Amino acid sequence: MELVMTEVQTGITLTETAAQKLGVILDQKGVKDTHALRVFVKGGGCGGMQYGMTFDDNVQESDEVYTQFGMRVVVDPTSMFYINGASIDYIDNLMGGGFHIENPNAVSSCGCGSSFRTAGAPEAAAGGGCGSGCGH
């Protein structure tokens, strides 16, 4: 009997395209050597939870830190609970470019892509339809 091992994805995966785009932005701001990409989750949006990303030079001891394609990614423990295994990509199309988060923990998401709901969360957690909090 042959045993096949599969690797379980943990943490946050950053695509090479996303890392390159983020690197350009950090270069333009002049903080490439001092800042990391902080990925976080907060309450709100039409799905009950919203993704957030910012550049941060204050990494906490409890943060998880990943380096992918030369880009440091930082996630706090609470946010990691909701986005563990997620991947971040940069999509460039005719409507403009933007970062896209693919989250295996989301059971539903808003059309805007920045709001989501996880299993066990009430559907009306945000108290409004897709029109509230998404910029539609």
VMD Tcl script that draws the C-alpha trace (Angstrom):
set ca {
  {0.00 0.00 0.00}
  {1.43 3.36 -1.04}
  {1.01 6.31 1.31}
  {0.40 9.60 -0.48}
  {1.02 12.76 1.51}
  {-0.66 16.01 0.56}
  {0.52 19.35 1.83}
  {-2.11 21.35 3.69}
  {-1.89 25.01 2.82}
  {-1.61 27.24 5.84}
  {-1.01 30.92 6.12}
  {-1.37 33.34 3.25}
  {-0.13 32.73 -0.28}
  {0.93 35.68 -2.39}
  {1.19 35.19 -6.15}
  {4.26 36.43 -7.96}
  {2.13 38.96 -9.86}
  {0.72 40.39 -6.61}
  {4.18 40.52 -5.01}
  {5.59 42.40 -8.02}
  {2.75 44.94 -7.98}
  {3.13 45.46 -4.22}
  {6.88 45.87 -4.66}
  {6.30 48.64 -7.21}
  {3.94 50.43 -4.82}
  {6.40 50.13 -1.92}
  {9.19 51.46 -4.18}
  {7.04 54.45 -5.15}
  {6.41 55.18 -1.46}
  {10.11 54.75 -0.66}
  {9.47 52.19 2.10}
  {10.27 48.86 0.43}
  {13.00 47.97 2.94}
  {11.04 48.94 6.06}
  {7.41 47.93 5.49}
  {5.48 44.69 5.02}
  {2.03 43.98 3.63}
  {-0.38 43.57 6.55}
  {-3.47 41.53 5.67}
  {-6.34 41.74 8.14}
  {-10.03 41.07 8.61}
  {-12.53 43.38 10.29}
  {-16.26 43.32 10.85}
  {-18.47 45.06 8.32}
  {-19.43 44.99 4.69}
  {-22.39 43.20 3.21}
  {-21.04 39.74 4.11}
  {-20.30 40.51 7.75}
  {-16.50 40.54 7.44}
  {-14.20 42.66 5.27}
  {-10.68 42.12 4.00}
  {-8.11 44.82 4.51}
  {-4.55 45.35 3.37}
  {-2.09 48.05 4.37}
  {1.64 48.61 4.54}
  {2.98 48.35 8.08}
  {6.39 48.77 9.69}
  {5.23 47.59 13.13}
  {5.28 43.79 13.23}
  {3.96 42.42 16.52}
  {5.43 39.40 18.30}
  {2.14 37.50 17.87}
  {1.93 38.17 14.10}
  {2.60 35.47 11.56}
  {5.14 36.62 8.97}
  {5.68 35.09 5.53}
  {8.10 36.09 2.80}
  {7.05 35.26 -0.74}
  {8.68 36.53 -3.93}
  {10.59 39.08 -1.86}
  {7.47 40.51 -0.19}
  {6.90 40.19 3.57}
  {3.27 39.42 4.50}
  {2.09 39.93 8.09}
  {-1.16 38.61 9.60}
  {-2.43 38.96 13.16}
  {-3.76 35.80 14.90}
  {-7.44 36.84 14.88}
  {-7.41 37.61 11.16}
  {-5.53 34.38 10.46}
  {-8.44 32.47 11.97}
  {-10.68 33.79 9.15}
  {-8.24 33.79 6.23}
  {-5.90 30.87 6.86}
  {-5.14 29.25 3.50}
  {-6.17 32.31 1.45}
  {-4.29 33.46 -1.62}
  {-3.81 37.01 -2.85}
  {-3.45 37.76 -6.54}
  {-3.36 40.91 -8.65}
  {-5.76 40.92 -11.58}
  {-5.39 43.44 -14.40}
  {-8.28 43.72 -16.83}
  {-10.13 46.24 -19.01}
  {-12.03 47.61 -15.99}
  {-8.75 48.31 -14.17}
  {-6.53 46.32 -11.88}
  {-7.01 45.20 -8.35}
  {-6.04 42.71 -5.70}
  {-8.19 39.61 -5.34}
  {-8.33 37.41 -2.24}
  {-9.39 33.79 -2.67}
  {-10.44 32.57 0.78}
  {-11.24 28.88 1.31}
  {-12.98 29.77 4.61}
  {-15.60 32.00 2.98}
  {-18.95 30.31 2.41}
  {-20.30 33.38 0.62}
  {-18.95 36.68 -0.60}
  {-20.33 39.92 -1.94}
  {-20.08 40.84 -5.59}
  {-17.48 43.46 -4.71}
  {-15.10 40.75 -3.48}
  {-14.04 42.65 -0.36}
  {-16.72 41.28 1.96}
  {-17.36 37.68 2.99}
  {-19.08 35.38 5.47}
  {-17.67 32.24 7.10}
  {-19.53 29.11 8.18}
  {-21.60 29.68 11.31}
  {-21.84 33.45 10.83}
  {-25.36 34.83 10.46}
  {-26.26 35.88 6.91}
  {-27.57 39.26 8.02}
  {-24.52 40.06 10.13}
  {-23.88 43.27 8.23}
  {-27.47 44.43 8.25}
  {-27.72 45.53 4.65}
  {-27.55 44.05 1.19}
  {-24.69 44.08 -1.21}
  {-25.29 47.78 -1.74}
  {-24.07 48.66 1.76}
  {-20.38 48.87 2.36}
  {-19.20 47.78 -1.07}
  {-19.28 50.99 -2.97}
  {-21.95 49.82 -5.44}
}
mol new
graphics top color blue
foreach p $ca { graphics top sphere $p radius 0.5 }
foreach p [lrange $ca 0 end-1] q [lrange $ca 1 end] { graphics top cylinder $p $q radius 0.2 }
display resetview
